[in-house]
Amino acid sequence: MKKLVLTATTILAFATILSAQTVSKQASKEPPAPVTTSNAPLFIVLGSDDNTRADAFKWMNNAINAGTNKDGSKRYMSFYVNTDQTGAIWDKNNDLVDAAYQAYKAGHEIGNHTSTHLYSVKYGTINKATGKDDGERASLPTLKAEIQRVQDILFAAGIPREHQNGFRTPYLRYSDSTFTAMQEVGFLYDCSVNAATDNEAGTNYYPYTLSFDDGNGNFSPDNSADRNDWGKTSKIGKHEGLWELPCVRFAIAPQDIDYVKGVLQRKNPGEDYEDYSGYVTGLDYNMWNEIELDEDQTVRSWMETVNRSLAGNRAPVTIGIHSQYYFQAAASSYPKMDTPEKKQRAFTRFLTEASNLDNVWFVSGDMVIRWMQNPVSADQFDPENYRRPAIVGTHNPTKIRLSNYSVSIENFKNNDFKVGELTAVNLDVNAQHTYSILEGEDNFEIDGNILKFKTAKPVSNSGYEVLIKAQAQGAGSVEQDFKIWVDEHFDTDSSISLQTGWGKSVDNYGLGSEITITGSAEKLKLDIKLGKKNTDNDPWPYAGAEKKFTNALTGLEKIIVSYTSNRDINVGIGYWSAQVAFGYAVTLPKGTYTDVEITPDLFSPTYTEGTAVNRYPGSIQDALNFRGTSVSFNAIDYGEMTNLEITSLRFLGIPNKAVPQKTSISKVAPNARGAITLSGVSAGKLNLNVAKAGVYDVEIFAVNGKRLFSQKLNLNSGKNSVSLKGLAKGVGILRVSGLNANIEQKLMIK
């Protein structure tokens, strides 16, 4: 196969031309000239969303790196990340950041999927007369804030802004404002429009720019409005220069069509699937949940989609995946793909089979767009010519990251002295670094990029300090100091026994809440039926299991839990008496997880009650100082049964270790000079006054800790009206924070 070979100098010039020129492309099912359907390369874009687990991120990076395309060239893919998901907070010191950085260094694209996985358009009710979805739409300032938050965190992680090119909107839900936000922050392309909904594999659209009107005010074909299969509303307008890489649907292999029909008919009795089209939304979740494909059927579907596309017009094939799913059992969600092993095998089998096809390349989304700007035929295509432009020059490391900052004293008993992995962040991703200890060599040593204790150390309230230097070969260096903690189990009570000490925490409102607790040394099993409000005037029910600590939890560093649950749950830390009561909670997703680390900063306040108005904690760290604080596991899906099994639960930290304390607050948090005030609540909305214009977090919680409402809003100075449309009536807890001001208070939703 003849290749177009470019020198390093030519590649740089080529990349500069690509970044400088503005190329417009009308939507078409034909490849860009001079390429034809008979000689076009077929691109497979693996686009992994969310990426909230470091182990899964690393595994997928290694899997794609383990093989090559048929011509021997390197395979590439795209990761579209969230940076502020529960358990995956990127600006904390965890190895998820390094997993992404290592994938980036390997040449893969790290794209943007919003900070918190928010809805651009929430699911609403379809108006039959107009066909419009009345789901609430996120504002342009909110969307930009979500996107820019990810950009800032990626930059801090070592990924230059000029290499942050791609975006995918969560749930494939978008409005015209979503694309305006993308355009204003300067993305090269989006991959959210399911433009294959009315097409079949082999007849899909090539990428296009949102700059051509089809004569009817449509700038995107097929799904030319903020819609997907749930309804059509306002159209997508003109967004000059923004490329769209269409999502495709997965074709079902002919031998599996009857099986899928049976699944759909079982799930939707009375519906007629005789004319089922044989396609499913192009995400792994839909394959495994909606139509319940097994391992073999999954591989067949992906290969059917690729082979039809290769035999057809060869438009790019986007494979929507989620790396974290490949490390979750989630038997209740994926009946036929109920173990990580099955999903991992399906993924690697597909990589192998597709990589053996002629004229097929695994590439990242931004590489496809660069090819659209400068197309060549398959016999001339070399993926290295379409990679992101290198940042040239000699660069010094800018920081050192350590994947872990604490070691359990239990590890020393097994002669495990490892602290964590060191990573030097450098714009030159190919730079090699050596690490050395400048101070602290009595306690620590470095093996390659692994920091270790030399010998076992006792728990210390002051920690162990080490100063490390990273030296780039042929360039400069950077020095950084770290404090390493040796943690222990808090006490014999908080190890924590799964067998004893758990009590029921359940309402007495007569709304059907109930809980069964079965404890053993190996497993705490909770079957929780959370009651359901019958009328808007009913109180919110609550149900869970709690365990009270005799001593305070001062010095708690992390809670580590392994669990399986068929529904999302809350972990709560709270205290209740007639004089003072408060609660903090964090939501954990359904599925099967091992050693999930929950640090105190992940908890959000949920309620304050009682008469001792000067004793409410001003922070979660203050709350941990209360003797008699309870830890609880709670159901949050009203009217449903939650089946939760906890197989491991550890509380680690240094008991009574000094932590920075905030001043205790009264029922309403301090709010200097009236920076934020609640001026009223009326039907469907609340009125907020803020002293300074800017972005604020507005949240409302039920008294059991369930988050009912959460948005980042751009508020004007003065009075603002916030819509609460669709929120049930009752008592809630309002929390607003931003620009160094905050409030927390009860409110009655009317």
N, C-alpha and C positions, 0 to 999 in steps of 0.2 A: 504494500500500500504506500503510495507516494505521499510524503508529508511536506507541509510548508514549514521549514525550519527557520527560526529567527534567532539572531544573536541576542545577548543580554542588552546591548545598546539599542537594537531594533525593537525589542520587546518594550523597553521603557518608552521609546518614542511612540510606539503603537498604542500603549496604554494611555499616554498623554493625549493623543488624538482622540481616543475613545472618551476620556473624561471631559474633554473640552467641547466636543461637537454636540449639537442638539439634533437628534434624529427623531423624526416623526414617522409613525408607521400605522397605517389604517388596518383595522381588524381584517384578517384574511385567513382562509384555510389553505393558502398556498405559501410555500416558503419564500423568503425574500430573494429577489433576483441577485445574482444570476443562478442561484441554486434551484434545482427542480425536485419534485417529489421522488424521482428515481435515483437521485444522487445525494439527497440530504442526509446528514447525520441524524440519528434519533437520540435525543437527550432524555435521560431519566434523572429527575430531580427528587432526591429523597429529602423531604422537608420535615424535620422533627420539631414539633411544637412543645412548649412549656419547659421541658428538660429540667425537672425539679429534683432529680436525684443524681448525686455525683457518681455513684457506682454505675448507674445506667448510662450516664453521659460518657463515661470512660469506656464502657463496654461497646457502645455503638461506634465511638471514634475508632477503637481498636478493630472492630469488625469491618468497617469500610476500608481501613488502612491495610487489612490483612491480605487483600487480593488486588488485582488490577483489571482494567478493561481488557478486551481480547487482544488489542494491539500492544499490550504491555504498559500502557500509560497509567498514571495514578488515578484512582477513583476519588471523587469529591462529593460533598453533600452540603446541605444547609441546616443550621439549627436556629429556630426562631424562639427566643427565650423570654420568659417572665422573670423578673428580678425581685419581686416582693410577694411571693406566694408563701403560705404557711409552711414552715420547715425548710424553706429555700430562700432565705434572705441574703442577697448577694453582698450587701455591704457589711456583713459579718465575716469573721475569720473562719471560713470553712472551706473544704476542699472542692465544693461545687464551682467556685470561681476558678480554681486552677484546672478543673476538668474542662471548662469552657476555653480557658486560655491555651491548654494543650491542643484542643481541637483546632483552635484558630492557628496555632503554630504549625499544625500539620497541613494547613492550607484550606481548611473548610470555612464556610461562611457562617458567621455568627450574626443572626438577624434579630429583629425586634418583634415582640408579640404582646406589647404593653406591659406595664409594670405589674398590675394586679390581676390580669386576665379579665378585664372589665367587659361588659356588654356595650358595644357601640349602639346597638338597638336591642333592648330587652324584649323577650317574648311577650306578646300581648294577645289581644283577641282580634281576629280578622273580621273586619266590617264587610259583610256580604254584599252590601250595596256598592261600596267603593273599592273593595279588594285590598284596603289598606290595613296594615298592622298597627294597632294603637300602642304598641310597646314604647316605653319611654326611651328617648334618644339622648346619648351623652352629648354635652355641649362641646364646641370646638376647643375652648380653653382646657376643659377636662381631658380631652383626647390628646392635646399637645403636651399637657403636663405628664400624662401617663407615658407617652412616647419619649419625651425628653428625659424623664427619670431613667429609663433604660439606657438611653444614649450616654448619660453622665456616668452611670455605674459601669457600663462596658468600657468606657474610656479609662476610668479608674482601675479597671481590671487589666488594662494593657492593650486594649483593642482600639486602634485609632479611629476617629470619627469618619475619616475618608474611606474606611473599610467597613463601615456600617451601612450597607446598601439596601437590604431587603426588609420587608414587613409583611406579616400576616395578621389579620384581625381575629381575635378569639371568636370561636363558634361560627366563623365565616359570616358574621353579622356585621353589616356596615351601613353607613349613611353617606351622603355626599360630604358631610363634615369630616368623616374619616379620611377621605382622599385629600381634602383640603389640608388637613393636619399633616399627612404624609408629604404633600407637595411643599408645604411651608418649612418643614424641617429638613428637606433636601434628600429624600430617599430616591434611589435609582428606580426601584420597582416595587410593586405590590404583588402578593400571591394570595388573593382572597376571593376573587370573583369566580363562582362555579359556572364558568361559561360553557361547560359541556353538558349542562342539564338537558338541553334539547338536541344534543349531538351524540354520536357514537364514536367509540375508539376507531381511529383511522380517519375521522372527519372533524377533529377538534380544531380550535383556533390556534394559530401561532401567536406569540406575544405581540401586543400592539400598544400604542400610546393613547391616553385618554384625551385626544386632541382633535378627533374627527367626528363630525356630526353626520349621522346616516340619513339626514333629511327630515327626521322626525324628532329631533332634539335628543337623540340617544348617542352617547359617546362611548358606550360599551355594548357589545352585542349580547343577545340572549337575555342575561340577567342584568338589564341596564338600569336597575334601580336598587335601592337598599333593601334587598330581599334575598331569600333563598327559597326553599320549597314551601315556606310557611306564609307567603303573601308578598304582594308587590305594592310599593308605595312611591315615594319621591324618586325622581331619576337622578342618576349620577351625571353631574355636569362636566364641563371642560376643565381638564387639569393638564395644562401644557407641559410636556416633557416627562410626565410620570408614566412609566411602563407598567403594563399589566401582564403578568405571567399567569394565564388561566389555570385554575384547578381543574382536574379531570375527574370523571367518575370511573369507578372500577367495573370492568365487564366481568360477568359471572361466566365461568366455563360452561359450555352446553350441557355437560353431564351432570351439573349441579343445579340447573334451573328448576327442575321439579322439586328438589329438596328445599330450595329457597322459597318457592311458592307455598310449600307446606308450612314452613316456619311463619311466613307472613299471615297465612290464613288462621293459624293457631293463635297468633297474637292479636289478630283483628277479625274476630268472628263476624260473619256477615258481609265482609268485603270480598269483591271479586278480583282475583289475581290471575285470571285466565290469560289476560293480555300483558302480564308482567314483562317489562322491557329487558330485564336481565342486567340491570345496572344498580350500583349502590354508591352513595356519596363517598368520595375518594379519601377516606380516612380509616385507619385501622380500627378505630372504635366502632364505626358503623358496620364494618365487616363482622366483628366479633359479637357485638351487642344486638344490632338491629336484625341481622339475618343469620347470626349464630354459625358462622363458618368455622370449620376445624382447621388443623394445621395444613393438611393436604389441599383442602379447598382454598385456603388463603393463598398458597403458592400458585395454585392453578389460576386464581382470579387475577393476581398480579401479572403472571406470565401471559394470560389471555389478553389483558389490556395492552401489554407491550407488543405482543405479536401482531395484534390487529392494527396497532399504530404503525408498526414497521411495514406491514403490508399495505397500509393506506397512505395518508399524506405525510406521515412522519412528524406530526406536530409534537412538541415536547410532552412527556408524560410526567406529571407530578404525583408522587406517592406520599400522601399525608400520613405521618406516623407520630408517635409520642414515645420518646426514649424511656420514660419512667414506666410505661405500661409493661415493658419487657422484663421488669423486675418485680411485678406485682402479680399475685395470684388472681384476685378479683373474680372468684368462681361465680359469684352471684351476677356479675355483669357480663362475663364472657363464658357461657356454659361449656363451650367446646374448646376454649383456649384458657383453661383454668389454672395453668401453671406457667411460671416464667420460662421453663425449658421449652415448652411447645412454641411459644412466641419467638424465642431466640432462634430455635431451629428454623422456623418459617422464614425469618428475616435472612439468615445466612444462606439458606437454600435458594432463596430468590436472588440474592447477590451473586451466587455462583452460577445459576442458570442464565440469568440475564447477561452476565459478564462474558458468557461464551458465545453471544450472538455477534455476528458481523454488523458493522456500522452502528453500534450501540455504545454510548458512553454515559457513565455516571458522572454528573457535573453538579455544581451548585447553581442556585437560581441566578446569581449575578453573572455567572459565566454564560448562561443562555442569552441574557440581554446583550452582553458584549458581542456575542456571535450574531445576534440580530442586527447590530450596528455595523458589523463587518463580516458578512457571511462567506463561508467557503464550503465546498462540497466535502463529502465524507472522506474522499481519498486525499484531501489536503488538510483535514482537521487534526489539530494537536491541542489537547486541552491546556497545555502549558502556555500556549499563546493567548489564552483568554482568562487566565487567572487575574486576580486583583493586581494592580500595579504595585511594584515593590516600593517601599520607602527607602530611598538610597542614602548612602552615607554611613559613617561610623557613629554608632550610638552607644552611650553609656547606659547601664541599668538604672532605672529610676526608683525602684523599690524592691524589697524582698518580702515575699509572702510565706507564711508558715501555715500549713494546713490544719494544725491542731495546737492548742495552747495548754492542755492539761492532760495528765496521766492519772489513771486510777491506781491507788496504792495496791489494788488487787493484782495489777499487771506485773508488779515486781515479783510476786510470788511465783510467777511463771517465767521469770527471767526475760520478761519483755520490757525493754528500756526505751523503746521508740517513742518519740514525742510526735513528730510529724515530718512532712516533706517540705523542703525549701524550694521556692521558685523565684528566680530573678526576672522581673518584668523589664522588657527591652523592646524598643521599636524594631530593632533588628531581630526578627524571630528566629533567625538561624544562628544567632550568637551563642557561643558556649561559655558557661560560667563555672568558676570554681568557688567553693565556699570555705571559709576559715573562721575560727573563733578568736576574736580579739580580747574579749573578757568573759570569764566564766568557764575557762578550760578545766578548772578543778572539778566541776560538776558535769560538764557536757563534752560530747565528741561528735564529729560529723563523719558519716560514711557516705561518700558520694554527695547526694543532696538530702540525706536523712539525718535529722537531728536526734540524738539519743542522750539519755542520762548514762553516765559511766557505771554507776552503781545505784542500788535502791536508796531512796531518800525518804525521810519522814515528812509527814504533813507539816507545812509551814504557813503561818498566817501572812507572811510577807512574800511568799513565792520565791522562785529562783531566777536570777537575772542572767542573761547571756547577750553579748554583743557580737553580731555576725557580719562578716564582710563577703560580698559577692563581687568577684573580679571577672570582667569580660575579657576574653582573649583578644589582645591587640587593641584594647580600648580601656575605658575607665572602670571605676568601681563605685559601689554604694555600701554604706554601713547602716545597720539597723539593729536596735536593741529590742529584746523580747523578755516578757516575764512569764515563766512557766510555773504552773500550779500542780501540786500533787493532791489529788482529790481522794476522799474516802466516802464510804456510805455514811449518811448523816448519823444514824444510830441504829440499834437493832430493830427499832420499830419501822424505820423508813427504808429498809433494805430493798424492797418493801414486801412484807408477807402478803402473798396472794390468797392465803388460806384463811386468815383471821383478821378481824378488826374492821371489816367493811359493813356499813349499815345503809339502810334505804333512805334516800332523800326523795320524797314524793309528795305532791300536793294533796290536799284533802278537799278539793273543790268538787268532787263527784263527776269529773269529766272523763273518767276512764283510765287514768294513769296507774300503772302498776309496774313492779319490778321483781324479778326472781334472781337471787344471788346464789351461785354455786361456787365455792372456793376449794381449791386443792393446792398442793405444793407446786404443781406444774402449771395451773391455769386458773384464772379468775373468769368465770363465765357469767355474763349479765344479759338477761333477756328483759328488755325495757319497752313497755308499751306507753308511749307518751300520749296523754289524752288530747282531745280535740275540742276547740272552742265551738260551741253550738250557736252562739249569737255574738255579735260584736261587743256586747256588754259583759261577756264572760271574762274572767281573769285568764291570763296565760298559764297553762298547766306546766309542770316541770316534773322530771323523773330521772333519777340516777342513783349511783352508789358512791358513798363518801367514806373517807377515813380521816379521823382527827389526829393531829400531831400534839403530843403532850408539850413538847418544847417548840420554840419558834424555829422558823426555817432560815434564819439569818445566815448568809453565806452560801445559799444554794446557787450552784453554777448551772446545773442542767438536770432535767428529768429525761431519762432514757426509757422508752417504752416500745415493746413489740406487741403487735395486736392484729386481729382480723375483725373486720366489721362490715356488715352489709349496708350500713348507712353512715353518713358523716356523723361525727360525735364532737362533743366539747369536753376539754379537760379544764376543770375549774379550780381555782384557789380562792377560798373564801372564809368568812367568819360571820357568825350570827349570834346576836344576843339582843336583849330588849334595849340596851343602851347604844350599841353600835353594830352595824352590819355592813359588809361590803363584799364585792365579788370581782374576780378577774377571770378571764377565760381565753382559750385559744381553740380554734376549730381544727380538727384532724379529718382528713378525707377517708371515705370508705375504701376498703381493699385490705390487702395483707401487707404489712410492713414490718421490717426488722430493725431494731435499734434506732428508732426515730428520736432525734435529740430536740428537746424543747427547752430553750433558754428563757429565763424570766422576761426578757425584753419583748418576747413574742406575745405576751398576755396583754389583753386590752381590758380596761375597767368596764363592768357591766351594771353594777347597781351600788347604791348606798342607801342605808335606812337607819332608823333608830333616833335616839334623842340626844346622844352625846356628840353634838355637832362639831366639837373641836378635835375629835379623835379619828376622823377618817384619814386613811393613808393617802399621801400625795403621789405615790408611785408604787409599783409592784414591789420594789425593794423595801419600802416602808411596810407594805402589807405583810411581807415575810417575817417581820419582827414581832408579829402578834403571837403570843402563846395560845395554843388551841386552834390554830388555823387548820381548816380541812382541805383535803384534796379530793376531787370528785370526778367521775366520768358520767356524762349526761347525754341522753338522747335529745335530738333537736328537730326531728321530723314529726310534726304533729299528726296524731291519728295513725301512726305506723309503728310496727314492731322493729326495734333495733336489736340485733343479735351481735354482741360484742364478746370477744374472747381475748384476754390479756395473758400473754405467756411469759412476759418478762417486764419488770418495772423496777428501776433503780433511781435513787435520788443521790446525786453526787455534788460535792462541794467541800468547803472547809467550814465546819460548824463555827458560827460566831465570827467568821472572818469579817473584818471591817469593810464596809461598802459605803460609797458616798450616799448620804441621806438628803432627802429633800424635806423642806418644811411641811409639817402636817397641815392639812387643809380641812376646811369645813365642808358642808354638804355640797356647796358649789365651789369648784376649783378657783384658785386665785385668778383674777382677771384685771390686771392693772389698768387703771383709768378707763374702765368699762370698754376694753378693746373688743369684746364680743358679748352681746346680750341677746337673750331670747325675748322678743317683744310681743309674742302672741302665737297661738295655734288655732287655726280655723279648719273647716272641713277641707281635707285634702292638701293642706299646705301649712308651713310654719314660717314665721317671719324672724329673720336674724338681722341684727345690726352689728356691723364691724367698723372699727375705727380706720383700718387700713385696707385698701383694695389688694387682692391677691388670691392665691390658691389656698383653700382650706379643706380639711378632711371633715366631712359631716357624717356621723354615724348614729344609728338608733339601735338599741338592744332591747330584747325582752328581758324580763327579770330573771329568767333562767339562764341568761347568757347568750342566747341565740341572736346572731346579728341579723337584724331585719332590714337595714338600709345602710348603704355605704357608698359614698360618692366623693370624688375630689371635685370641688366646685370653685370656679373663679368668681368671687364675690366682690361687688362694688363697695366703695366706702359709703356707709349709711345703711339704709334699709334694703333687705333682699328677701325675696319670696322663694321658698324651696318647696317644690311639689312633692307631696307624699301620696300621690295617686296610687291606689291599689293596696295601701298599707292598712291592715286590720285595725279597728278601733281598740283602745285599751291603754294601759299604763306602759310607758316605755322609758328608757334612759337615753337622753340625748348627750352626745359627746361631739364637740367641735374643737378643732385645734388647727393652728396655723399662725405663721409670723410671730412666734414666741408668745402666743396667747392661747387660752383654752377655757372651755367651760364644760362642766358635767353636771346634769341635773335631770330630775324626773320631769316628764311631761305627759299629758293626757292627749292621745291621738283621737281626734273627733271624727 
